[in-house]
Amino acid sequence: MTAQPLPLVQLDLDPAVDAQRFRVGAVDQRVVLAEAGGGEPVRLSPPMPPDRDVYVGDACQGQTQRSQPAPFLISPDSRRVVYCADQDADEILELYSAPLGGDAPPVKLNLPPGTGGGVRRFAISPDSASVVFESLTLETGVPQERLYAAPIQGGSLPVLLSGPPRPNAVIAAFVISPDSATVVFTGDREGAGQIVLSSVAIAGGEPPVVRSGDLVRGGNVAEFRLSADGARVVYRADQRSDEVQELFVAPLRGPGLP
C-alpha cells in the first residue's frame, strides 16, 4: 500500500538535548559505569581476549534524533546500556544490552550475522523497551541489509521489520517515533536501486508501508524528519523530477491510514 504525500516548503530541525544522568566511557576496552558524583566504576561488559573489544568507530554506531552517533547508548530510563562488540567472534560486531547496575551479564540482541556480517547501527526506543538495529548479512553470498527490533532486555528473537530479505537490499536511515510504536526508515528494500520512505510497526507483524508515494525514474528520498507528535514525516526527494530536490510531508497516522 502506498500513501501519497503533500509538498512542503520548510523543514525544522530538532534542537540538541542531552539529559543523561550517568557518565559512561570506554576504559581498557570495557564499558564501565560511574555515578556522576563519583565512586568506583562497575564493569558492564565481560572480560574479553586481547583481540576483542567494545567497538568504537564508524562500522557500528548508536544513534538518536537529538545527538551525534555514539559507540554505545544509555536507555532513556537510565536502566541499561546497549553497545557493539566482537565479544563472541573476532571482528564480527554484534549487539549487547547490559543493566547499568552491573548485577547481570550482558545479553545478545541480534541473530548470528555469519561471516562478514554484523550490526551496523542501532537505536533505543523512547520508552526504553526496544532496540531497533540494522544488520548486514552475507548468508546468500550477496550483501543484504535488514532492519530488526528486539526487546532491550533480550529473552526473545528479534523481529524483522524491513520486509522479506532481498539481494542487495539497503537500509539508508531509520528513526523511532516519539510514542515508540513505529519505525520510519529509508532504504532500497527490493534491491532495485531506488531509495523510498517507509514505516512499520516496531512490534512487526505487518509489512512496511511506503510513505513517499510514487517517485520518478532515478528519484530517491534523500533525508527525512519526524514531527514532534509523530503524526507526520517531512522528507527531501527528487520525487517529481530527477535531480530536482523538493520537500514533502506525508502523514503517518490518521483516518484511513494503515
C-alpha positions as CSV (number, residue, x, y, z in Angstrom):
1,M,0.0,0.0,0.0
2,T,1.3,3.5,-0.9
3,A,0.3,6.8,0.7
4,Q,0.7,9.9,-1.4
5,P,2.4,12.9,0.2
6,L,1.8,16.6,0.1
7,P,4.5,19.2,-0.9
8,L,6.0,21.3,1.9
9,V,8.1,24.4,1.9
10,Q,10.1,24.4,5.2
11,L,12.0,21.9,7.3
12,D,12.7,22.5,11.0
13,L,15.4,20.5,12.8
14,D,15.1,19.3,16.4
15,P,17.4,21.1,19.0
16,A,20.1,19.2,20.6
17,V,19.2,17.7,24.0
18,D,21.4,15.9,26.5
19,A,19.7,14.6,29.7
20,Q,21.9,11.6,30.7
21,R,22.3,11.0,34.4
22,F,25.4,8.8,34.1
23,R,28.9,9.1,32.8
24,V,29.9,6.2,30.6
25,G,33.2,5.6,29.0
26,A,35.4,3.0,27.4
27,V,38.1,2.2,29.8
28,D,40.7,-0.5,28.9
29,Q,38.3,-1.6,26.1
30,R,35.4,-2.2,28.5
31,V,32.2,-0.4,29.0
32,V,32.1,1.0,32.6
33,L,29.6,2.9,34.6
34,A,30.4,5.7,37.2
35,E,27.8,7.7,39.1
36,A,28.1,11.5,38.3
37,G,29.0,12.1,42.0
38,G,32.0,9.7,41.9
39,G,32.6,6.2,43.3
40,E,34.2,3.1,41.9
41,P,33.3,2.1,38.3
42,V,31.5,-1.1,37.6
43,R,32.4,-3.2,34.6
44,L,29.4,-3.9,32.5
45,S,30.9,-5.8,29.6
46,P,32.6,-9.1,30.3
47,P,36.3,-9.9,30.2
48,M,37.4,-10.4,26.6
49,P,40.5,-11.7,24.8
50,P,43.2,-9.2,23.8
51,D,42.0,-9.2,20.1
52,R,38.4,-8.4,21.0
53,D,36.8,-5.2,22.5
54,V,33.9,-2.9,22.7
55,Y,33.8,-1.3,19.3
56,V,34.4,2.4,18.8
57,G,34.2,3.5,15.1
58,D,32.0,4.1,12.1
59,A,31.2,0.5,11.4
60,C,28.7,0.2,14.3
61,Q,27.1,3.2,15.9
62,G,24.2,4.1,18.2
63,Q,22.0,6.9,17.1
64,T,19.4,9.2,18.4
65,Q,17.3,12.0,16.9
66,R,19.0,14.7,19.0
67,S,22.7,13.9,19.3
68,Q,25.7,12.7,17.3
69,P,26.2,8.9,16.8
70,A,27.9,7.2,19.7
71,P,29.6,3.8,20.2
72,F,27.1,2.9,23.0
73,L,23.8,4.3,24.3
74,I,22.1,4.5,27.7
75,S,18.4,3.9,27.7
76,P,16.1,6.9,28.4
77,D,15.1,5.3,31.7
78,S,18.8,5.1,32.7
79,R,18.5,1.3,33.4
80,R,20.5,-0.3,30.6
81,V,23.4,0.3,28.2
82,V,23.5,-1.0,24.6
83,Y,26.8,-1.5,22.8
84,C,28.5,-3.2,19.9
85,A,31.4,-5.6,20.4
86,D,33.2,-8.5,18.8
87,Q,32.6,-10.2,22.1
88,D,31.9,-13.7,20.8
89,A,33.7,-13.8,17.5
90,D,36.7,-11.7,16.4
91,E,35.8,-8.8,14.0
92,I,32.1,-9.8,14.0
93,L,30.3,-6.9,15.5
94,E,27.2,-7.9,17.5
95,L,24.7,-6.0,19.7
96,Y,24.5,-6.4,23.5
97,S,22.5,-5.0,26.3
98,A,23.5,-4.8,30.0
99,P,21.9,-3.4,33.1
100,L,23.6,-0.3,34.4
101,G,23.7,-1.7,37.9
102,G,26.1,-4.4,36.7
103,D,24.1,-7.0,38.5
104,A,23.6,-9.3,35.5
105,P,25.7,-10.3,32.4
106,P,25.0,-8.7,29.0
107,V,22.5,-10.3,26.7
108,K,22.9,-10.5,22.9
109,L,20.1,-8.9,20.9
110,N,20.9,-9.9,17.3
111,L,20.7,-13.1,15.3
112,P,24.0,-14.7,14.3
113,P,25.2,-12.5,11.4
114,G,27.5,-15.0,9.8
115,T,31.0,-14.5,8.3
116,G,31.4,-10.9,7.1
117,G,28.2,-9.7,8.6
118,G,27.3,-7.8,11.7
119,V,25.3,-5.0,13.3
120,R,25.8,-1.6,11.7
121,R,23.5,0.9,13.5
122,F,21.2,0.8,16.5
123,A,18.8,3.0,18.5
124,I,16.8,2.7,21.7
125,S,13.1,3.4,21.7
126,P,11.9,6.4,23.8
127,D,10.0,4.1,26.2
128,S,13.3,2.1,26.8
129,A,11.5,-1.1,25.8
130,S,13.1,-1.9,22.4
131,V,16.2,-1.6,20.4
132,V,16.0,-1.2,16.6
133,F,19.1,-2.1,14.6
134,E,20.4,-2.6,11.1
135,S,22.3,-5.8,10.4
136,L,24.3,-6.8,7.4
137,T,24.2,-10.5,6.3
138,L,26.1,-12.3,3.5
139,E,24.4,-15.7,4.1
140,T,23.4,-16.0,0.4
141,G,26.7,-14.7,-0.9
142,V,25.1,-11.3,-1.7
143,P,25.0,-8.4,0.8
144,Q,21.7,-7.7,2.4
145,E,20.9,-5.0,4.9
146,R,18.0,-5.8,7.2
147,L,16.2,-3.8,9.9
148,Y,15.2,-5.6,13.2
149,A,13.6,-4.8,16.6
150,A,14.4,-6.6,19.8
151,P,13.4,-6.3,23.5
152,I,16.1,-4.3,25.2
153,Q,16.3,-7.0,28.0
154,G,16.6,-9.8,25.4
155,G,14.7,-13.0,26.0
156,S,13.2,-13.4,22.6
157,L,14.3,-13.4,19.0
158,P,14.5,-10.0,17.1
159,V,11.6,-9.2,14.7
160,L,12.4,-8.5,11.1
161,L,10.9,-5.0,10.2
162,S,12.2,-4.3,6.7
163,G,10.2,-7.0,4.9
164,P,11.2,-10.1,3.1
165,P,15.0,-10.3,2.6
166,R,16.2,-9.3,-0.9
167,P,19.7,-9.4,-2.5
168,N,21.4,-6.0,-2.4
169,A,18.7,-4.6,-0.1
170,V,19.9,-1.4,1.6
171,I,18.8,0.4,4.8
172,A,19.8,4.1,4.4
173,A,18.4,5.6,7.7
174,F,15.8,4.9,10.4
175,V,14.1,6.7,13.3
176,I,11.8,5.5,16.1
177,S,8.6,7.6,16.6
178,P,8.2,9.5,19.8
179,D,5.5,7.1,21.0
180,S,7.8,4.1,20.4
181,A,5.2,2.4,18.2
182,T,6.5,3.0,14.7
183,V,9.9,2.9,12.9
184,V,10.3,5.1,9.9
185,F,13.1,4.3,7.5
186,T,14.5,4.9,4.1
187,G,16.0,2.2,2.0
188,D,16.0,0.1,-1.1
189,R,14.1,-2.9,0.3
190,E,13.8,-4.6,-3.1
191,G,17.4,-4.1,-4.2
192,A,16.1,-2.3,-7.2
193,G,18.3,0.8,-6.9
194,Q,15.7,3.3,-5.6
195,I,15.5,4.7,-2.0
196,V,12.0,5.1,-0.7
197,L,10.5,6.2,2.6
198,S,8.6,3.6,4.6
199,S,7.1,3.0,8.0
200,V,6.4,-0.2,10.0
201,A,5.1,-1.1,13.5
202,I,8.0,-1.7,15.9
203,A,6.3,-4.9,17.0
204,G,6.3,-6.2,13.4
205,G,3.5,-8.4,12.2
206,E,2.7,-6.3,9.1
207,P,4.8,-5.4,6.1
208,P,6.2,-1.9,5.8
209,V,4.1,0.8,4.2
210,V,5.7,3.1,1.6
211,R,5.0,6.8,2.6
212,S,6.9,8.6,-0.1
213,G,4.4,7.8,-2.9
214,D,5.5,7.2,-6.4
215,L,8.9,8.5,-7.4
216,V,10.1,9.3,-10.9
217,R,12.7,7.0,-12.5
218,G,16.0,7.9,-10.9
219,G,14.3,9.6,-8.0
220,N,15.3,8.9,-4.4
221,V,14.4,10.0,-0.9
222,A,17.5,11.8,0.5
223,E,16.6,12.5,4.1
224,F,13.6,12.9,6.5
225,R,12.5,14.1,9.9
226,L,9.5,13.2,12.1
227,S,7.2,15.9,13.6
228,A,7.3,16.2,17.4
229,D,4.0,14.4,17.7
230,G,5.0,11.6,15.4
231,A,2.0,12.2,13.2
232,R,3.8,13.4,10.1
233,V,7.1,12.8,8.3
234,V,8.9,15.5,6.3
235,Y,11.4,14.4,3.6
236,R,13.6,15.7,0.8
237,A,13.5,13.9,-2.5
238,D,13.8,14.3,-6.3
239,Q,10.3,12.8,-6.4
240,R,8.6,14.6,-9.3
241,S,11.7,15.4,-11.5
242,D,15.0,13.6,-11.3
243,E,17.8,15.6,-9.6
244,V,15.3,18.4,-8.6
245,Q,15.2,18.2,-4.8
246,E,12.0,19.3,-3.1
247,L,10.4,19.0,0.4
248,F,7.3,16.9,1.1
249,V,5.2,16.0,4.1
250,A,3.4,12.7,4.5
251,P,1.0,11.6,7.3
252,L,1.9,8.6,9.4
253,R,-1.4,8.1,11.1
254,G,-5.0,9.3,10.8
255,P,-8.3,8.2,9.4
256,G,-7.9,5.6,6.6
257,L,-4.2,5.3,7.0
258,P,-2.5,1.9,7.5
